[in-house]
Amino acid sequence: MSTIRKILFIINPVSGVGKKNTIPPLIDKYLSTDEFSWDIRYTEKRKHGAEIATAEKENYDAIIAVGGDGSVNEIGSALINQKCALGIIPCGSGNGLARHLHIPLKVAGALKRIAAFNPFPIDTGLVNDKPFLGTCGFGFDAHVAEKFDSFGKRGFLSYARLVVREYNRYQLPTFKISGKDIAIEKEAVMCSIANSSQFGNGFTISPNSDIQDGIFELVLLDRFGWLKAPAVSRKFFSKSIQSSKYFSSVAFKEELNIAVCKSDAVYYHIDGEPLQGNGDFKIQIRPKSLTLL
């Protein structure tokens, strides 16, 4: 006699773009009652997804994050080193982790993947003991994430407008980076850590990243002029940024320390969600610490 798997869907009703009220009927359509039972909860505030997942992780075989990368981080962070698996129905603005994992962007396709129920382990990371699943950053990407958080209108075009508006205004920090066999001090427009390959919308910062290899990539990007911007952008979106003279990366598997030296507030992002820090960051890798569908 087969065991009925219990699944909890946590839906962020305000993430990204599109309507979430179409999802419950699709769950009924694509999940068989012979194999699954399920419940649905809606988040009501920031960090509510983490609260729900923390309280319910012992009661379900999988918890599904229905939202963007922020929702995935909240819920996934609560499931690190737990038996309960994380599933993703990508409904955000960028959906970086889902795209890296080739999770279908259409709800029906994502539900079919959940119904197949094939769990596998992935690596996760820590920034000053705060978990991240895909990427984190300390440069211009963090600056834009902070501006985008209060921008109002979501979506790729809004993000692109912010990038254009803020690029020339951005004062480059000096990054002091140290770790095993790593000692770097330089100004850079971007200093990011990649477990997965992209921020979202196909903007690929580390094309060769493998989310199961126990290795992260430190990604650095030098300042470039506006005349070079179209060519650099094409390389990001065509997964060939490593061929740019402005780009460099270093693979690491031991603890890494990053000091951000600048005169104003220091922002960083974890899976696209902006936070303010004191300028000193410790990066750690937790190999194969999260089970994903």
Helices and strands as residue ranges (DSSP letters): E 5-11, H 23-30, E 36-42, H 48-56, G 57-59, E 62-67, H 69-78, E 85-90, H 96-100, H 107-116, E 120-127, E 130-132, E 135-137, H 140-149, H 156-167, E 174-179, E 182-187, E 190-194, E 198-200, E 203-204, E 216-221, G 226-228, H 229-237, G 241-243, E 247-252, E 256-261, E 266-270, E 273-277, E 280-292
